[in-house]
Amino acid sequence: MTNSIAIVGCGLVGRAWSIVFARAGREVAIHDPAEGGVEAALAWFDSTLPELAESELLAGCAPGEVRERIRAAPSLEAALEGACHVQESAPERVEVKAELYAALDRLAPADAVLASSTSGIPASAFTEPLAGRSRCLVAHPINPPHLVPLVELVPAPWTEPGVVERTAALMAEVGQSPIHLAREVTGFVVNRLQGALLAEAFRLVEDGVCGVADVDAAIADGLGLRWSFMGPFETIDLNSPTGVRGYCEMLGDLYHQLAREQADPRRWDEAIVARIEGERRAVLDLGAVPDRQAWRDKRLAQLVRAKREAGERLGD
Amino acid sequence: MTNSIAIVGCGLVGRAWSIVFARAGREVAIHDPAEGGVEAALAWFDSTLPELAESELLAGCAPGEVRERIRAAPSLEAALEGACHVQESAPERVEVKAELYAALDRLAPADAVLASSTSGIPASAFTEPLAGRSRCLVAHPINPPHLVPLVELVPAPWTEPGVVERTAALMAEVGQSPIHLAREVTGFVVNRLQGALLAEAFRLVEDGVCGVADVDAAIADGLGLRWSFMGPFETIDLNSPTGVRGYCEMLGDLYHQLAREQADPRRWDEAIVARIEGERRAVLDLGAVPDRQAWRDKRLAQLVRAKREAGERLGD
């Protein structure tokens, strides 16, 4: 067994994963069955790696060094050769994944882990019949993983515990921040947390309490500042001289009241979607979305760098 | 009418407000009825202002310049003299506020706005009988307001719209980020959003899906990064080539399913509080909380500065 990585599926997610592994020193083989998929990824590396080097996000490597560690594999078989970890980032359709995992399980080295980037399909939905199903799990990143370190590891009921541990160790080694779910749940952890916040955000706008920009400011100029370097539990733990227990004693009744008011699941129907769409389009034309996405990634890169520097100077 | 500011109540919140107004060039009079309250605030300015200057968070002013704009008033009456805006940061007890607002309404200049820093008591609960109740509202900051710019403005049913507008203009002028609620709701906007996230965070731990540190990492190494410079609506608007509408069409069913699963209001009972407390105390002794709070404020200061620089270089 070597320690190379196979990236299967070279869309935005697969490309970003390639950089994660290659800048950490791993040999990476990329494969995409779509016509031109690999070539587009290679062109993206050429434009993106110098920018990342400038932002000091290549772990001290030169762009060429990282680039040389990534090779385009002529076939799935060739990509899997010598891989210890396969990061699958194929389209989010269960039938696509089921067919692909049958091939991966047949072709990958026997001790390779098969990890899916899926944001919502549990591994149990596409690995059940496989001989090697115990080496399959979900390793869901937040996009793009070369900027956002969080990866949630979600085992299927038949995933071997050692496989989760190996994947967690690999992710930590390459600079990601793995979290470990005990079992498959709808939306995993990240989208459950995001969904809880979004549900209340939609309700506030739908009920006319405030506008879309007000909710965004409440997070981006308020709660989101602390949340970018501490989680919600550490935040409340530091908000009372007696820690989280004191906080819960002081505010438990308020939060229980809020939880009861918020137990109100709503569908995002046309009226609320149109309203939010209208408020967003008033500040950002749809045609300007790609430029704004580029801005977001530049801001993310700047933030990640500033956060690393703050951690080095002040501790994490 | 002058344009000076009266800070009534000089605890952590009132002190931080003093810096917000004074670094923006306003004359500030501070008052606290508690023995030694004003003196403690003055000592805090002496230690904090130089640190803020070093972090470039005094709007280009020297510490001494900001300090000179803050005067200790010998009485409530003296503090209110010539004030256009009173920022009340008294203890969070409705009877304390009711008595204080009776005095404020009697003593403050007729055209002064009376704004409460309360995080949860609606202005209608302590201003109803006042002759000047139409000039009263909530202006709730996130602590500490000299680092976190968000302020939510919450009018009582009888607050004059012009009072909300004047307060929003003042807050924007001194560099805060005001949002405007249409009406009083439990928890206002900030704690409704925080509560929604916390409720799911507590559920995930209580149900054994993951641990306290996993939830914190999911936010601090994941969702919280984008949320520190974009809100949740802008985040999803940029996550689909067709904007928020496309995002809702693609993921509306998933989020509706999550909302149904999350419509499960729970009280934070002893078992879950003890579990979270245990996981937090394993990484942070209660005795180390003050040091960690100081760390948090340093990290916040660094983040605010880095965010301002990123905004100047890349746009907001």
Interface residues (C-beta under 8 A of the other chain):
Chain A: G120 I142 N143 L147 V148 P149 L150 E152 S177 I179 H180 L181 A182 R183 V185 T186 G187 V189 V190 N191 R192 L193 Q194 G195 A196 L197 L198 A199 E200 A201 L204 G208 V209 C210 V212 A213 D214 V215 D216 A217 A218 I219 A220 D221 G222 L223 G224 L225 R226 W227 S228 F229 M230 G231 P232 F233 E234 I236 D237 L238 N239 P241 T242 G243 V244 R245 C248 G252 L254 Y255 H256 Q257 L258 A259 R260 E261 Q262 A263 D264 P265 R266 R267 W268 V273 I276 E277 E279 R280 R281 L284 L286 V289 R292 Q293 W295 R296 K298 R299 L300 Q302 L303 V304 A306 K307 A310 R313 L314 G315
Chain B: G120 I142 N143 L147 V148 P149 L150 E152 S177 I179 H180 L181 A182 R183 V185 T186 G187 V189 V190 N191 R192 L193 Q194 G195 A196 L197 L198 A199 E200 A201 L204 G208 V209 C210 V212 A213 D214 V215 D216 A217 A218 I219 A220 D221 G222 L223 G224 L225 R226 W227 S228 F229 M230 G231 P232 F233 E234 I236 D237 L238 N239 P241 T242 G243 V244 R245 C248 G252 L254 Y255 H256 Q257 L258 A259 R260 E261 Q262 A263 D264 P265 R266 R267 W268 V273 A274 I276 E277 E279 R280 R281 L284 L286 V289 R292 Q293 W295 R296 K298 R299 L300 Q302 L303 V304 A306 K307 A310 R313 L314 G315
